[in-house]
Amino acid sequence: MGGRKYYTYAAAAKRLGYSAGTIKKWRREGMPTVRDAKGRVVIEHSVLLAEYRRRLAADPVRSTAARKRAEQFGFTPASTSSPGLDNAPRNPPKL
């Protein structure tokens, strides 16, 4: 899968501080996924972050808590407003 970063449900959940069930729900609701060489469903890094940002922007009631969680995991507040990867964490936590 080239030099791109992919996450399993568990790794994606850990990366964002959510449950694997939440990430699976996002998939059922239309988040694109692919299968890796072992046949596992995986999510590309940029797709995962774009979905997270989209959901954060769409739910202003939960946005404060979500932004605090995003900062805890190394995202800047600006990263929640643009779908690009220009504000991705410089030193993301190791999975």
N, C-alpha and C positions, 0 to 999 in steps of 0.2 A: 504494500500500500504506500510505497514511496516514503518520502521524508515527512509526511503528515502525521500528526498525533491523533490517535483514536482512543476512545474510552469504552470499557464495558459499562453496563448499567451500574454496577457497584462502584467502579472507579469514577464515573461521572457524578454519581451521588456524593461520594466522598469529596470530590473536587469542589462541588458547590455547597456542600453542607446540607443536602437534602437526603431523603430516603431513595432507595432504588425503585420503590413503588411509584414515587413522584416522577422519576425519569421515564419509567415505563408508561405512565399516564400521558406524559408529554408526547411520547412516540405514538400512542393510540390517537392522540389529538392532532397528529400530522407532522411532528418533527421528523425530518429525514434521517434514516439510518442506513447502514450497509452491513454486509456480512464479511467477516475476516476469513482468512485461509482455513481456520478451524470450524467455520460455520456459525460462529457466535455473532450476535447482533452487536454492533459497535457504533459509536457516534463520533463524528469528526470534531476535533477541538473547536474550530470556527463555528460549526453548526450548533454545538452545545452552548457556546457563549452567546451567539446571536439569539437563540431561543430564550436563554436566561434573561438577556437584556430586554427582549420583546415582552416577556411576562412581567418583568419588573416595571416597565413603563406602562403596561396596561392595567396595573393594579395599584393605584396611588395609596390605597388604604394600608397596604402591607409594605409599601416601598421603603419606609424608614427602617423597619426591622431588616428588610432584605438588603438595604444599602449597608447597614452595619455589618451584616454577615458577609457581604461582598468585600468590604474593607478588611475584615478579619482574614479572608482568604486571598488577599493581595490585589484586589481590584480597586481602582480609583473611582471616585464618584463619577468622573467623566465617562468611564467605560460603560456606564449604564445607559448613557444617552445616545451612543452611536453604535451601530451594528458592526463596525470594522474592528480589526484586531490591533489598531494603532495604540490602544490603551491597555492591551493585555498585560498582565503582571510581568515585571522584569525577572523576578525570581519566583516562579510558581512553586507551591509546596510539592515535595516529592510524593508520589503515590506509592 
